[in-house]
């Protein structure tokens, strides 16, 4: 269906041209617009329309010239499933507990995927075809959802909402290398961010990805050609965007501009141009992110946005006031544990690392399938990198602050610069305010989330009147700032009745490298803690304090857990042991067998990396 040979110029023009003049009275009589989402996977704004002179994107450049281009559009997560969870619900996935990549945790029954509300209002809803919503599916929200789904099957005159996903820019599309001589973009001339070394493999993967973006642009031309042929172009608002940034190392999955900044182009046909925020061919610097997209579609369709949704419409009759900040978050990425939050205003990006002892460059199976990643790692181990290129492989600061306008690669951290103290404090306080406001459920260690979710949605649990969510977040904040003065308070919280508080208190003593005999004694007693999450945090802290046998015993025991995510956590701790993990080899191998068919399938990736090193 998606023709690759359509000519972009003529197709784009048909989206706007109509000879009808619409009076105010006629506008009131308009039927609801069709709405078409064109969603490419994994690409940052590598488009000519966004100033990228190396890109070959004639279709999208032409579309942008006749549309509104958003310069400050952001994903909420720099990876697909948690972002798509936010898109489909109008809720922050960090609030729902659906942040870990990937996970099966439920959401409250009253929270319906937003296309349900469109169906209730008479829309024909279709999805072609990726879902990946990171929670229990609601298939009833679609009239059709498959790789053959089309809006053409609706009733005459029925408005449609159609999602067309484009896979060609997905990360996997650089795993199989195009021969150097067959690349359309010259690897030796490819622009490269300052944090990447110019290895041959890095140059190649960058050039190949620009080729994939060019192919994506051609597929967009085919989608628009189909719309024109259907006769619905003049009735359809078209939104093109990417599901997050990417795709080479330190973009997808990571909390920088390269992972979160997305292209967003919205085209309004003449009939509905009164819904546009500005004239065709203009740019908007309004801050928008994925939590707002579903509510915005409802607003454009004239459907009431449910009160529970955290997103706010940025178009249509229910348009909200512009945001001052766009929030973002990172949790477990496949088999690797992490917790990062971020705030973006129109000038600065603030990043808060709650596990600063872990480098960005934790080994991740799927990421390493791109040849550029092993080449970058090898260059680091060989001492061939400069300071900027090396940071990816080293422990992180608790806070990062970047002036995006001056530093689009996010390499000059201003967090310790006295000239930016006021900005740092503003964004730090905004981050803390926001995670408390949404009751960010992913401050609970995931084995705890898995256990809770067997009984009720974690969204409901953290809103229980007796659950001290603010105290959990404050403990995580205290634990991760690398402030030695926090140690006495963290030690005091080691016996808190809340397991999440104990988990963060243990983690804080480890981050601060507290190896005092008194703390070691307390940690040894905590090896029998009733919470698996706490026991595993204790194991890592004990190992780093030189108490290896007890640490190993905890990990071996937790590798036998019936919960897959607990085994993933155990493997992450054993990753720190190096060859000291050898006595756990049999337990590691058994955990592989125990992982077959489980909903969270990340154990083999984490375990196999350890076993490969033990050979």
C-alpha positions as CSV (number, residue, x, y, z in Angstrom):
1,X,0.0,0.0,0.0
2,X,2.8,2.4,0.8
3,X,4.2,3.3,-2.6
4,X,7.8,4.4,-2.7
5,X,7.7,6.1,-6.1
6,X,5.2,8.9,-5.5
7,X,6.4,12.4,-6.4
8,X,6.4,14.5,-3.2
9,X,5.8,18.0,-4.6
10,X,2.5,17.4,-6.3
11,X,1.2,15.2,-3.5
12,X,1.8,17.7,-0.8
13,X,0.1,20.5,-2.6
14,X,-3.1,18.5,-2.8
15,X,-3.3,18.4,1.0
16,X,-4.0,22.1,1.2
17,X,-5.6,23.2,-2.0
18,X,-9.3,23.6,-2.1
19,X,-11.4,26.1,-3.9
20,X,-14.1,26.5,-1.2
21,X,-14.5,29.6,0.9
22,X,-15.7,28.9,4.4
23,X,-17.7,31.5,6.2
24,X,-18.1,31.5,10.0
25,X,-21.5,29.9,9.6
26,X,-20.0,27.2,7.4
27,X,-17.2,26.5,9.9
28,X,-19.8,25.8,12.6
29,X,-21.4,23.2,10.2
30,X,-18.1,21.4,9.5
31,X,-18.0,17.7,10.1
32,X,-15.3,16.5,12.5
33,X,-11.9,16.2,10.6
34,X,-10.3,13.0,9.7
35,X,-7.0,12.7,11.6
36,X,-4.0,10.8,10.2
37,X,-0.9,10.0,12.3
38,X,2.2,9.1,10.3
39,X,4.7,7.7,12.9
40,X,8.3,6.9,12.0
41,X,10.3,4.9,14.4
42,X,13.4,6.0,16.3
43,X,14.5,9.1,14.4
44,X,15.5,12.5,15.6
45,X,14.7,15.5,13.4
46,X,17.1,14.4,10.7
47,X,15.1,16.4,8.1
48,X,16.0,19.2,5.8
49,X,13.1,21.1,7.2
50,X,14.8,21.1,10.6
51,X,18.0,22.5,9.2
52,X,19.8,19.2,8.5
53,X,21.6,19.8,5.2
54,X,22.9,16.2,5.0
55,X,19.4,14.7,5.1
56,X,17.5,13.8,1.9
57,X,13.8,14.3,2.8
58,X,12.0,16.1,0.0
59,X,8.5,14.9,1.0
60,X,8.7,16.0,4.6
61,X,10.4,19.2,3.7
62,X,7.6,20.0,1.2
63,X,5.0,19.0,3.8
64,X,6.6,21.3,6.4
65,X,6.5,24.2,4.0
66,X,2.7,23.9,3.9
67,X,2.3,23.0,7.5
68,X,3.2,24.0,11.1
69,X,6.5,22.7,12.2
70,X,7.1,22.3,16.0
71,X,10.6,23.0,17.1
72,X,10.1,22.0,20.8
73,X,8.3,18.6,20.5
74,X,9.5,15.8,22.8
75,X,9.0,12.2,23.6
76,X,8.4,11.5,27.3
77,X,10.8,8.5,27.1
78,X,13.7,7.9,24.7
79,X,12.4,4.5,23.8
80,X,9.3,3.1,22.1
81,X,7.1,1.1,24.5
82,X,7.0,3.5,27.5
83,X,6.5,6.4,25.0
84,X,3.7,4.5,23.3
85,X,2.1,3.8,26.6
86,X,2.0,7.6,27.2
87,X,0.7,8.3,23.7
88,X,-2.2,5.8,23.9
89,X,-3.3,6.8,27.4
90,X,-2.7,10.5,27.7
91,X,-0.9,9.6,31.0
92,X,2.7,9.7,31.9
93,X,3.9,6.1,31.9
94,X,6.1,6.9,34.9
95,X,2.9,7.7,36.8
96,X,1.2,4.5,35.6
97,X,4.1,2.2,36.4
98,X,4.4,1.3,32.7
99,X,7.8,2.8,32.3
100,X,10.1,-0.2,32.3
101,X,11.1,-1.4,28.8
102,X,9.2,-3.8,28.4
103,X,6.7,-4.7,31.1
104,X,3.1,-6.2,31.4
105,X,1.8,-4.1,34.4
106,X,-1.9,-3.2,34.4
107,X,-3.5,0.2,34.6
108,X,-6.8,1.1,36.3
109,X,-9.9,-0.1,34.4
110,X,-11.4,3.3,34.0
111,X,-8.3,4.5,32.0
112,X,-9.3,3.8,28.4
113,X,-6.9,4.1,25.5
114,X,-7.9,7.4,23.8
115,X,-9.1,5.9,20.5
116,X,-12.0,4.4,22.5
117,X,-13.4,7.8,23.0
118,X,-13.2,8.5,19.3
119,X,-15.0,5.3,18.5
120,X,-17.7,6.3,21.0
121,X,-18.1,9.6,19.1
122,X,-18.5,7.8,15.8
123,X,-15.0,7.7,14.4
124,X,-13.6,4.7,12.5
125,X,-10.3,4.0,14.2
126,X,-7.5,2.0,12.5
127,X,-3.9,1.2,13.4
128,X,-1.3,-0.1,11.0
129,X,0.2,-1.8,12.8
130,X,2.6,-1.4,15.8
131,X,1.1,-1.2,19.2
132,X,3.7,-1.9,21.9
133,X,1.7,-0.1,24.6
134,X,3.6,-1.7,27.5
135,X,0.5,-2.6,29.5
136,X,-2.6,-4.9,29.1
137,X,-4.0,-4.3,25.6
138,X,-7.4,-2.8,24.9
139,X,-8.0,-4.2,21.4
140,X,-11.5,-2.8,21.4
141,X,-10.1,0.7,20.8
142,X,-9.5,-0.1,17.1
143,X,-12.0,-1.0,14.4
144,X,-9.0,-2.5,12.6
145,X,-5.4,-3.1,13.8
146,X,-3.1,-5.1,11.6
147,X,-0.6,-4.6,8.8
148,X,-3.5,-4.4,6.4
149,X,-5.6,-1.9,8.5
150,X,-7.0,1.0,6.4
151,X,-9.5,3.8,6.8
152,X,-11.0,2.8,3.5
153,X,-13.3,0.2,5.1
154,X,-15.3,2.8,7.1
155,X,-18.9,3.7,6.4
156,X,-19.6,6.6,3.8
157,X,-19.1,9.9,5.5
158,X,-17.7,8.4,8.7
159,X,-14.7,10.4,10.1
160,X,-11.5,8.3,10.7
161,X,-8.5,8.3,13.0
162,X,-5.7,6.3,11.3
163,X,-2.2,5.5,12.6
164,X,0.4,4.5,10.0
165,X,3.7,3.3,11.5
166,X,6.9,3.3,9.5
167,X,9.5,0.7,10.5
168,X,12.4,1.5,8.1
169,X,14.0,3.9,10.5
170,X,13.9,1.5,13.5
171,X,17.2,0.7,15.2
172,X,17.2,-2.8,13.8
173,X,17.7,-1.2,10.3
174,X,21.4,-0.5,11.0
175,X,22.1,-4.0,12.3
176,X,22.6,-5.5,8.8
177,X,25.2,-3.3,7.1
178,X,24.6,-2.0,3.6
179,X,28.0,-2.4,1.7
180,X,30.0,0.8,2.0
181,X,29.9,1.4,-1.8
182,X,26.1,1.0,-1.9
183,X,25.4,3.7,0.6
184,X,23.7,6.8,-0.8
185,X,25.1,9.1,1.9
186,X,28.9,9.4,2.0
187,X,30.2,8.0,5.4
188,X,33.3,10.2,5.2
189,X,31.2,13.3,5.0
190,X,28.5,12.4,7.5
191,X,28.0,15.0,10.3
192,X,28.7,13.4,13.7
193,X,28.0,14.6,17.2
194,X,31.0,15.5,19.3
195,X,30.5,12.5,21.7
196,X,31.1,10.0,18.9
197,X,34.5,9.0,17.6
198,X,34.9,8.8,13.9
199,X,35.5,5.0,13.7
200,X,34.8,3.3,10.4
201,X,31.8,1.5,11.9
202,X,30.5,4.7,13.4
203,X,30.7,6.6,10.1
204,X,29.1,3.7,8.3
205,X,26.2,3.4,10.7
206,X,25.5,7.1,10.6
207,X,25.5,7.1,6.8
208,X,23.3,4.0,6.7
209,X,20.8,5.6,9.1
210,X,20.6,8.7,6.8
211,X,19.8,6.3,4.0
212,X,17.0,4.8,6.1
213,X,15.6,8.3,6.8
214,X,15.5,8.9,3.1
215,X,13.6,5.6,2.6
216,X,11.2,6.7,5.3
217,X,10.6,10.0,3.5
218,X,9.7,8.1,0.4
219,X,7.2,6.0,2.3
220,X,5.6,9.1,3.6
221,X,5.1,10.1,0.0
222,X,3.3,6.9,-0.6
223,X,1.0,7.4,2.4
224,X,0.1,10.9,1.3
225,X,-0.5,9.6,-2.2
226,X,-3.0,7.0,-0.8
227,X,-4.7,9.8,1.1
228,X,-5.1,11.9,-2.1
229,X,-6.4,8.9,-4.1
230,X,-9.0,8.3,-1.4
231,X,-10.4,11.8,-2.0
232,X,-10.0,12.6,1.7
233,X,-7.0,14.9,1.7
234,X,-9.1,18.0,2.0
235,X,-10.9,16.5,5.0
236,X,-7.8,15.3,6.9
237,X,-5.5,16.8,9.4
238,X,-2.1,15.1,9.1
239,X,0.4,14.8,11.9
240,X,3.9,13.4,11.2
241,X,6.2,12.6,14.1
242,X,8.7,10.1,15.4
243,X,8.1,7.9,18.4
244,X,11.4,9.2,20.0
245,X,14.9,10.2,19.0
246,X,17.7,8.0,17.8
247,X,19.2,5.8,16.8
248,X,22.9,5.4,17.3
249,X,24.5,5.1,20.8
250,X,23.6,7.8,23.3
251,X,20.5,8.8,21.5
252,X,17.7,6.2,21.7
253,X,17.3,5.2,25.4
254,X,19.2,8.2,26.7
255,X,17.9,11.4,28.2
256,X,19.6,13.9,25.9
257,X,18.2,15.9,23.0
258,X,19.4,13.1,20.8
259,X,17.0,10.7,22.5
260,X,14.0,13.0,23.3
261,X,13.7,15.7,20.6
262,X,11.4,14.6,17.9
263,X,10.2,16.1,14.6
264,X,6.5,17.1,14.6
265,X,4.8,18.5,11.5
266,X,1.1,19.2,11.4
267,X,-0.8,19.9,8.2
268,X,-4.2,21.5,8.2
269,X,-6.3,21.5,5.0
270,X,-8.0,24.6,4.0
271,X,-11.3,23.4,5.5
272,X,-9.8,23.2,8.9
273,X,-7.1,25.9,8.8
274,X,-9.0,27.7,11.6
275,X,-7.7,25.0,13.9
276,X,-4.1,25.7,13.1
277,X,-2.1,27.7,15.6
278,X,-0.4,29.8,12.9
279,X,-0.1,30.1,9.1
280,X,1.0,27.3,6.8
281,X,4.8,27.3,6.5
282,X,5.3,28.7,10.0
283,X,7.2,27.3,13.0
284,X,5.9,27.0,16.6
285,X,8.3,26.9,19.6
286,X,5.5,25.8,21.9
287,X,6.6,23.0,24.3
288,X,4.6,19.8,23.6
289,X,5.3,16.2,24.5
290,X,3.6,12.8,24.0
291,X,1.3,13.0,27.0
292,X,-0.5,15.8,25.1
293,X,-0.9,14.1,21.8
294,X,-4.0,11.9,22.7
295,X,-5.9,14.8,24.4
296,X,-5.0,17.0,21.4
297,X,-6.6,14.5,19.0
298,X,-9.7,14.4,21.1
299,X,-9.9,18.2,21.2
300,X,-9.5,18.4,17.4
301,X,-12.3,15.9,17.0
302,X,-14.6,17.7,19.3
303,X,-14.5,14.9,21.9
304,X,-14.4,15.9,25.6
305,X,-11.0,15.1,27.1
306,X,-11.4,13.0,30.3
307,X,-10.5,14.8,33.5
308,X,-8.1,12.0,34.6
309,X,-5.8,12.5,31.7
310,X,-2.5,14.2,32.6
311,X,-1.9,15.5,29.1
312,X,-3.3,18.8,27.9
313,X,-4.5,19.6,24.4
314,X,-2.3,22.1,22.4
315,X,-4.9,22.4,19.6
316,X,-8.6,22.5,19.2
317,X,-11.5,23.8,21.2
318,X,-10.1,22.5,24.5
319,X,-6.6,24.0,24.0
320,X,-4.8,24.6,27.2
321,X,-2.3,27.3,28.1
322,X,1.2,26.6,26.9
323,X,3.5,24.6,29.2
324,X,6.6,26.1,30.7
325,X,8.3,22.7,31.0
326,X,8.4,19.3,29.2
327,X,9.2,16.3,31.5
328,X,10.9,13.1,30.6
329,X,12.0,9.9,32.2
330,X,14.1,6.7,31.8
331,X,13.8,3.5,33.7
332,X,14.9,-0.1,33.0
333,X,16.0,-0.4,29.4
334,X,15.7,-4.0,28.5
335,X,18.0,-5.9,30.8
336,X,19.7,-2.9,32.4
337,X,18.4,-1.1,35.5
338,X,18.4,2.7,35.7
339,X,16.3,5.7,36.9
340,X,16.7,9.1,35.3
341,X,14.3,12.1,35.1
342,X,14.5,15.3,33.1
343,X,13.1,18.7,32.6
344,X,13.3,20.8,29.4
345,X,12.3,24.4,29.0
346,X,12.8,26.4,25.8
347,X,16.5,26.9,26.5
348,X,17.8,24.3,29.0
349,X,17.8,20.6,29.5
350,X,18.1,19.3,33.1
351,X,18.9,15.7,33.8
352,X,18.6,14.0,37.2
353,X,20.5,10.7,37.5
354,X,19.2,8.7,40.5
355,X,21.7,5.9,39.9
356,X,24.8,8.0,39.1
357,X,27.2,5.1,40.0
358,X,26.0,3.4,36.8
359,X,27.5,4.6,33.5
360,X,25.3,5.3,30.5
361,X,27.4,2.7,28.8
362,X,26.0,-0.4,30.6
363,X,26.2,-3.3,28.2
364,X,22.9,-3.8,26.5
365,X,22.4,-6.7,24.1
366,X,20.2,-5.1,21.5
367,X,22.2,-1.8,21.4
368,X,25.4,-3.7,20.9
369,X,24.0,-5.3,17.7
370,X,25.0,-2.1,15.8
371,X,28.6,-2.4,14.8
372,X,29.2,1.2,15.9
373,X,28.8,0.3,19.6
374,X,31.5,-2.3,19.9
375,X,33.8,0.0,17.9
376,X,33.1,2.9,20.3
377,X,33.7,0.6,23.3
378,X,36.9,-0.8,21.8
379,X,38.2,2.8,21.2
380,X,37.5,3.6,24.9
381,X,39.3,0.5,26.2
382,X,42.3,1.3,23.9
383,X,42.5,4.8,25.3
384,X,41.8,6.4,21.9
385,X,39.0,8.8,23.0
386,X,39.0,12.3,24.2
387,X,37.2,13.4,27.4
388,X,33.8,14.1,25.7
389,X,33.8,10.7,23.9
390,X,34.8,8.8,27.1
391,X,32.1,10.1,29.4
392,X,29.5,7.6,28.1
393,X,31.6,4.8,29.7
394,X,32.1,6.4,33.1
395,X,29.9,7.0,36.2
396,X,27.6,10.0,35.9
397,X,27.1,13.2,37.9
398,X,23.9,13.4,39.9
399,X,22.8,16.4,37.8
400,X,23.4,17.6,34.3
401,X,22.4,20.9,32.8
402,X,22.8,21.9,29.2
403,X,22.1,25.1,27.2
404,X,20.5,23.5,24.2
405,X,20.7,26.5,21.9
406,X,24.5,26.7,22.4
407,X,25.2,23.1,23.0
408,X,22.9,20.8,20.9
409,X,25.0,17.8,21.5
410,X,24.7,18.2,25.3
411,X,28.4,17.9,26.1
412,X,29.0,21.0,28.3
413,X,27.5,20.2,31.7
414,X,26.7,23.5,33.4
415,X,25.4,22.0,36.7
416,X,28.5,23.1,38.6
417,X,28.9,26.5,36.9
418,X,28.0,29.2,39.4
419,X,26.7,31.4,36.6
420,X,23.8,28.9,36.2
421,X,23.0,28.2,39.8
422,X,19.6,29.9,39.6
423,X,18.6,27.9,36.5
424,X,19.9,24.7,38.1
425,X,17.8,25.3,41.2
426,X,14.7,26.2,39.2
427,X,14.8,23.0,37.2
428,X,15.9,20.8,40.1
429,X,12.9,22.0,42.1
430,X,10.6,21.6,39.2
431,X,11.7,18.0,38.7
432,X,11.1,17.2,42.4
433,X,7.8,18.9,42.4
434,X,6.6,17.0,39.3
435,X,7.7,13.5,40.3
436,X,5.8,14.1,43.6
437,X,2.8,15.5,41.8
438,X,2.4,12.5,39.5
439,X,3.4,10.1,42.3
440,X,6.0,8.6,40.0
441,X,5.6,4.9,40.6
442,X,8.9,3.9,39.2
443,X,10.7,5.1,42.3
444,X,9.6,1.7,43.6
445,X,12.1,-1.0,42.6
446,X,10.6,-3.1,39.9
447,X,10.4,-6.4,41.8
448,X,8.2,-4.5,44.2
449,X,6.0,-3.2,41.4
450,X,5.7,-6.7,40.0
451,X,4.4,-8.0,43.3
452,X,2.0,-5.2,43.8
453,X,0.7,-5.6,40.2
454,X,-0.4,-9.1,41.0
455,X,-3.1,-7.6,43.3
456,X,-3.8,-4.1,41.9
457,X,-2.4,-1.5,39.5
458,X,0.7,0.2,41.1
459,X,-0.9,3.5,40.1
460,X,-3.6,2.9,42.7
461,X,-1.2,1.5,45.3
462,X,1.0,4.5,45.5
463,X,-2.1,6.7,46.0
464,X,-3.2,4.7,49.0
465,X,-3.7,6.9,52.1
466,X,-1.1,5.0,54.1
467,X,1.7,4.9,51.4
468,X,4.3,7.6,51.9
469,X,5.2,8.2,48.2
470,X,6.8,11.6,48.9
471,X,9.0,10.0,51.5
472,X,10.2,7.4,49.0
473,X,11.0,10.1,46.5
474,X,12.8,12.2,49.1
475,X,14.9,9.2,50.1
476,X,15.9,8.5,46.5
477,X,16.8,12.2,46.1
478,X,18.9,12.1,49.2
479,X,20.5,8.8,48.2
480,X,21.6,9.9,44.8
481,X,23.0,13.4,45.2
482,X,26.5,12.2,46.2
483,X,26.3,14.4,49.3
484,X,28.3,12.9,52.2
485,X,26.3,14.9,54.8
486,X,23.3,12.8,53.9
487,X,24.9,9.6,55.2
488,X,23.6,9.7,58.8
489,X,20.0,10.2,57.6
490,X,20.4,7.4,55.1
491,X,21.6,5.0,57.8
492,X,18.7,6.0,59.9
493,X,16.3,5.1,57.1
494,X,17.8,1.6,56.7
495,X,15.2,0.2,59.1
496,X,12.2,2.1,57.7
497,X,9.0,0.0,57.5
498,X,8.7,0.9,53.8
499,X,10.7,-1.4,51.6
500,X,11.2,1.2,48.9
501,X,12.7,3.6,51.5
502,X,15.1,0.8,52.7
503,X,16.0,0.1,49.1
504,X,17.0,3.7,48.4
505,X,18.8,4.1,51.8
506,X,21.0,1.0,51.0
507,X,21.6,2.3,47.5
508,X,22.7,5.7,49.0
509,X,25.2,4.1,51.3
510,X,26.7,2.3,48.2
511,X,26.8,5.5,46.1
512,X,28.6,7.2,48.9
513,X,31.0,4.3,49.3
514,X,30.3,3.9,53.0
515,X,32.5,1.0,54.1
516,X,32.4,1.7,57.8
517,X,32.2,-1.4,60.1
518,X,29.0,-0.1,61.6
519,X,27.3,0.1,58.2
520,X,28.6,-3.3,57.1
521,X,27.1,-4.8,60.3
522,X,23.7,-3.3,59.5
523,X,23.9,-4.5,55.9
524,X,24.7,-8.0,56.9
525,X,21.6,-8.1,59.1
526,X,19.6,-6.8,56.1
527,X,20.6,-9.8,54.0
528,X,17.5,-11.4,55.4
529,X,15.2,-8.4,54.6
530,X,11.7,-9.5,53.6
531,X,12.0,-7.6,50.3
532,X,13.9,-9.1,47.4
533,X,14.6,-5.6,46.1
534,X,16.3,-4.6,49.3
535,X,18.2,-7.9,49.6
536,X,19.7,-7.4,46.1
537,X,20.6,-3.8,46.9
538,X,22.3,-5.1,50.0
539,X,24.2,-7.7,47.9
540,X,25.7,-5.0,45.7
541,X,26.6,-2.8,48.7
542,X,28.2,-5.7,50.5
543,X,30.2,-6.7,47.4
544,X,31.5,-3.2,47.0
545,X,32.4,-3.2,50.7
546,X,34.5,-6.4,50.2
547,X,32.0,-8.8,51.7
548,X,31.8,-11.1,48.7
549,X,30.6,-14.5,49.9
550,X,27.4,-13.1,51.5
551,X,26.8,-10.9,48.5
552,X,27.1,-13.9,46.2
553,X,24.8,-16.0,48.3
554,X,22.0,-13.5,48.1
555,X,22.4,-13.3,44.3
556,X,22.4,-17.1,43.8
557,X,19.2,-17.3,45.9
558,X,17.4,-14.5,44.0
559,X,18.3,-16.1,40.7
560,X,15.8,-18.8,41.7
561,X,13.0,-16.4,42.2
562,X,9.7,-17.2,40.4
563,X,9.6,-13.6,39.3
564,X,11.5,-12.9,36.1
565,X,12.2,-9.2,37.1
566,X,13.9,-10.3,40.4
567,X,16.2,-12.6,38.4
568,X,17.0,-9.6,36.1
569,X,17.9,-7.5,39.1
570,X,20.1,-10.4,40.5
571,X,21.9,-10.6,37.2
572,X,22.5,-6.8,37.2
573,X,24.1,-7.1,40.6
574,X,26.3,-10.1,39.5
575,X,27.4,-8.0,36.5
576,X,29.4,-5.9,39.0
577,X,31.2,-9.0,40.3
578,X,33.4,-9.7,37.2
579,X,35.1,-13.1,37.6
580,X,34.0,-13.2,41.2
581,X,30.6,-14.3,39.8
582,X,32.1,-17.7,38.7
583,X,30.6,-19.6,41.7
584,X,27.2,-18.5,40.5
585,X,27.6,-20.1,37.1
586,X,25.3,-23.0,37.7
587,X,22.6,-20.8,39.1
588,X,22.9,-18.4,36.2
589,X,22.5,-21.3,33.7
590,X,19.4,-22.6,35.6
591,X,17.9,-19.1,35.5
592,X,18.0,-19.3,31.7
593,X,15.9,-22.4,31.7
594,X,13.5,-20.9,34.2
595,X,13.0,-17.8,32.0
596,X,11.4,-19.6,29.0
597,X,8.0,-18.2,28.2
598,X,7.9,-15.5,30.9
599,X,6.3,-12.1,30.2
600,X,9.5,-10.2,31.1
601,X,12.1,-11.9,28.9
602,X,15.2,-9.9,29.7
603,X,16.9,-12.5,32.0
604,X,18.7,-14.3,29.2
605,X,20.3,-11.1,27.9
606,X,21.6,-10.1,31.3
607,X,22.7,-13.7,32.2
608,X,24.3,-14.5,28.9
609,X,26.5,-11.5,29.1
610,X,27.9,-12.6,32.4
611,X,28.3,-16.2,31.2
612,X,30.2,-15.0,28.2
613,X,32.7,-13.2,30.4
614,X,33.1,-16.2,32.7
615,X,34.2,-18.5,29.8
